[in-house]
Amino acid sequence: MHTTFFRGRRLRRSPVLREMLQETRLAAADLVMPYFVVDTDDKTFRREIGAMPGQFQLSLDTLKEQAAGAVDAGLRSILLFGVPKSKDPQGSEAWNADGIVQKAVRMLKAAWPDLVVITDVCLCEYTSHGHCGLLSVEGAVLNDPTLELLARVAVSHARAGADMVAPSDMMDGRVEAIRTALDRETFYQLPIMSYAVKYASSYYGPFRDAADSAPKSGDRKSYQMDPGNAREGLREAAADLAEGADILMVKPAGSYGDMIRLLADTFDAPVAAYQVSGEYSMIKAAGQRGWIHEEAVILESLLGIKRAGASLILTYFAEELLKKGLVR
């Protein structure tokens, strides 16, 4: 009884001992901060995203300013999404060597060579129809013809200096296509973080406003996963690893902790988890209304994601937590 008493009540009375024995901790190296960079002639462009308080669409210059403060606070890694000036059915701006993401990568790597710059590889921000791949005349997504285009995007990002590419399209076979194209261009060491288990989620709404990527017709349920499926996620992850993925991602994170744990226990590969825009917006909205202790809920939500087995967490809270000194 004495041992049980010591392990319980007496231990909890000491904040220092609690911290020493905490099983799961957040660190700056765990966090990846997403940014939205817009191709605009207005160098001072900085527009707050309505459904994501505290998050912005940024020009190249304002992205550099924003990143400077975050890097000074300890940010180690960022994920870039681009919003182009023009769109077409093929999404050709996505692989333009002088496209917005390519320019942003070159700028960031010149300013901070040690900053890990990850690029989103997808077509939805660049296509006039808002889907992640080419469409047939009937409006169906064409999986195989899309693969070559995704490979072009990844290679263009690698040439610009990206440290990692992250295909988020969910086309079958895209990891193999991208790995083959990167190796052909001698980018053997460039890792692929695959959105391996990406659900057709209702939590993505604010992101689609931020990236101007909402489908003009239909939805993405034909190529993203059913929220009720777990075994399918294992098959998708196994396939991506076999094709050459280096890191497996689960998206969204909060409602899919079981999938994070399942992947972490099943595969000998790092697992990333994306705390998506809807998760961010709900916490922010409740915090602004005083319904929750916002900082405490942010930290608890991220601890839960890491405890589930995530090695990396992509979260819009990364910059805020580092600047406030809540994570080091």
ZAMARGU-4260 file (C-alpha; in steps of 0.2 Angstrom, whole numbers, plus 5000, padded with zeros to 4 digits):
<rodrens>
0) 5000/5000/5000 | 5014/5012/5004 | 5021/5009/4986 | 5004/5012/4978 | 5002/5028/4989
5) 5019/5035/4984 | 5016/5031/4965 | 5000/5040/4966 | 4995/5055/4977 | 5013/5060/4983
10) 5020/5060/4966 | 5006/5071/4959 | 5010/5084/4972 | 5027/5088/4964 | 5027/5097/4948
15) 5045/5094/4945 | 5043/5075/4947 | 5028/5075/4936 | 5038/5084/4923 | 5053/5072/4925
20) 5042/5056/4923 | 5030/5063/4909 | 5029/5049/4896 | 5025/5060/4881 | 5033/5077/4877
25) 5031/5089/4863 | 5047/5097/4856 | 5050/5109/4842 | 5057/5096/4831 | 5040/5087/4831
30) 5031/5101/4823 | 5029/5106/4805 | 5021/5123/4801 | 5010/5125/4785 | 5010/5141/4776
35) 5000/5147/4761 | 5010/5157/4748 | 5001/5167/4735 | 5008/5172/4718 | 5004/5191/4718
40) 5012/5207/4712 | 5008/5215/4729 | 5023/5212/4739 | 5015/5217/4755 | 5000/5205/4753
45) 4994/5197/4769 | 4976/5192/4770 | 4969/5183/4786 | 4960/5167/4782 | 4942/5170/4788
50) 4939/5153/4795 | 4956/5151/4802 | 4960/5166/4814 | 4978/5169/4815 | 4982/5161/4798
55) 4986/5170/4782 | 4988/5170/4764 | 5005/5178/4761 | 5015/5185/4747 | 5034/5179/4745
60) 5040/5195/4755 | 5027/5193/4769 | 5030/5174/4770 | 5049/5178/4773 | 5044/5190/4786
65) 5033/5178/4794 | 5045/5163/4793 | 5059/5174/4801 | 5050/5176/4817 | 5045/5158/4818
70) 5063/5152/4814 | 5069/5164/4827 | 5057/5156/4839 | 5064/5138/4835 | 5053/5132/4820
75) 5063/5118/4812 | 5051/5114/4797 | 5038/5121/4786 | 5025/5114/4773 | 5021/5125/4758
80) 5005/5127/4749 | 5004/5138/4733 | 4990/5149/4727 | 4994/5153/4708 | 4989/5168/4698
85) 4981/5157/4685 | 4973/5140/4684 | 4969/5128/4670 | 4962/5110/4668 | 4979/5102/4669
90) 4986/5113/4684 | 5001/5117/4674 | 5007/5131/4686 | 5010/5117/4698 | 5026/5112/4689
95) 5031/5129/4682 | 5050/5131/4687 | 5046/5149/4691 | 5029/5145/4700 | 5025/5152/4717
100) 5030/5137/4727 | 5046/5135/4717 | 5051/5153/4721 | 5046/5151/4739 | 5057/5136/4741
105) 5072/5145/4733 | 5069/5161/4744 | 5068/5151/4760 | 5083/5140/4757 | 5093/5155/4753
110) 5088/5163/4769 | 5089/5148/4781 | 5099/5133/4773 | 5095/5122/4789 | 5076/5125/4788
115) 5067/5109/4782 | 5056/5115/4768 | 5043/5102/4763 | 5032/5105/4748 | 5014/5099/4745
120) 5013/5089/4729 | 4995/5090/4722 | 4985/5098/4708 | 4970/5104/4717 | 4976/5122/4720
125) 4981/5124/4702 | 4967/5116/4692 | 4952/5126/4686 | 4940/5112/4692 | 4948/5110/4709
130) 4951/5091/4709 | 4968/5083/4713 | 4970/5075/4695 | 4965/5076/4677 | 4946/5074/4673
135) 4938/5065/4659 | 4925/5073/4648 | 4912/5065/4660 | 4920/5073/4675 | 4928/5057/4682
140) 4946/5059/4690 | 4959/5050/4678 | 4971/5041/4690 | 4985/5035/4678 | 4987/5051/4667
145) 4988/5061/4683 | 5004/5052/4689 | 5015/5059/4676 | 5010/5077/4681 | 5012/5074/4699
150) 5030/5067/4695 | 5033/5083/4686 | 5028/5094/4701 | 5039/5084/4713 | 5054/5086/4702
155) 5051/5104/4700 | 5051/5106/4719 | 5067/5096/4720 | 5076/5107/4708 | 5071/5122/4717
160) 5079/5115/4733 | 5065/5107/4743 | 5071/5095/4757 | 5055/5084/4756 | 5040/5081/4745
165) 5023/5077/4751 | 5011/5070/4739 | 4993/5073/4745 | 4983/5068/4730 | 4979/5050/4734
170) 4981/5044/4716 | 4985/5025/4716 | 5003/5023/4711 | 5009/5041/4713 | 5023/5037/4726
175) 5031/5025/4713 | 5029/5038/4699 | 5037/5051/4710 | 5051/5041/4716 | 5055/5035/4699
180) 5056/5053/4692 | 5066/5059/4707 | 5079/5045/4705 | 5080/5048/4686 | 5085/5066/4690
185) 5097/5060/4703 | 5087/5066/4718 | 5090/5049/4726 | 5092/5056/4744 | 5076/5067/4743
190) 5063/5059/4755 | 5044/5057/4751 | 5031/5060/4765 | 5016/5051/4758 | 4998/5056/4763
195) 4996/5038/4764 | 4980/5037/4775 | 4970/5053/4769 | 4951/5052/4773 | 4937/5061/4764
200) 4935/5072/4779 | 4923/5086/4783 | 4937/5094/4793 | 4945/5101/4777 | 4933/5115/4774
205) 4943/5130/4780 | 4959/5124/4771 | 4949/5124/4754 | 4946/5142/4757 | 4964/5146/4762
210) 4971/5137/4746 | 4956/5141/4735 | 4955/5122/4731 | 4937/5117/4733 | 4930/5106/4719
215) 4919/5115/4707 | 4909/5100/4705 | 4907/5083/4714 | 4918/5078/4728 | 4934/5068/4732
220) 4926/5053/4739 | 4931/5042/4724 | 4950/5044/4728 | 4951/5049/4747 | 4947/5036/4760
225) 4930/5032/4768 | 4931/5038/4787 | 4924/5021/4792 | 4938/5011/4785 | 4954/5006/4795
230) 4960/4990/4786 | 4960/5000/4769 | 4972/5012/4778 | 4984/4998/4781 | 4983/4993/4763
235) 4986/5010/4757 | 5001/5013/4769 | 5009/4996/4764 | 5007/5000/4746 | 5015/5017/4748
240) 5030/5010/4757 | 5032/4997/4744 | 5033/5011/4731 | 5046/5020/4740 | 5038/5031/4753
245) 5049/5036/4768 | 5036/5043/4780 | 5018/5039/4781 | 5005/5052/4785 | 4988/5051/4793
250) 4976/5065/4789 | 4966/5071/4799 | 4974/5068/4815 | 4962/5071/4830 | 4948/5059/4825
255) 4960/5046/4818 | 4972/5042/4833 | 4968/5024/4831 | 4975/5024/4813 | 4991/5034/4819
260) 4994/5020/4832 | 4990/5006/4820 | 5002/5012/4807 | 5016/5015/4821 | 5013/4998/4827
265) 5013/4989/4810 | 5026/4997/4800 | 5045/5001/4803 | 5043/5019/4796 | 5040/5036/4804
270) 5022/5041/4805 | 5017/5059/4803 | 4999/5066/4807 | 4991/5082/4801 | 4980/5092/4813
275) 4970/5100/4799 | 4961/5116/4796 | 4945/5111/4804 | 4953/5105/4820 | 4962/5121/4821
280) 4947/5132/4818 | 4936/5123/4831 | 4949/5125/4845 | 4951/5143/4840 | 4933/5147/4839
285) 4930/5139/4856 | 4945/5148/4863 | 4939/5165/4857 | 4922/5163/4865 | 4930/5158/4882
290) 4922/5140/4881 | 4939/5132/4883 | 4957/5136/4890 | 4964/5137/4872 | 4982/5135/4876
295) 4979/5120/4887 | 4968/5112/4874 | 4980/5115/4860 | 4994/5106/4870 | 4983/5092/4875
300) 4977/5089/4857 | 4995/5088/4851 | 5001/5077/4865 | 4987/5065/4861 | 4993/5065/4843
305) 5010/5061/4848 | 5005/5049/4861 | 4996/5039/4847 | 5012/5037/4839 | 5016/5052/4827
310) 5034/5056/4825 | 5030/5072/4816 | 5014/5083/4818 | 5009/5096/4805 | 4999/5109/4814
315) 4994/5127/4811 | 4998/5130/4830 | 5016/5127/4828 | 5022/5145/4826 | 5011/5151/4840
320) 5017/5138/4852 | 5035/5141/4849 | 5033/5160/4850 | 5024/5159/4867 | 5038/5147/4873
325) 5025/5133/4876 | 5036/5121/4866 | 5055/5121/4864
</rodrens>
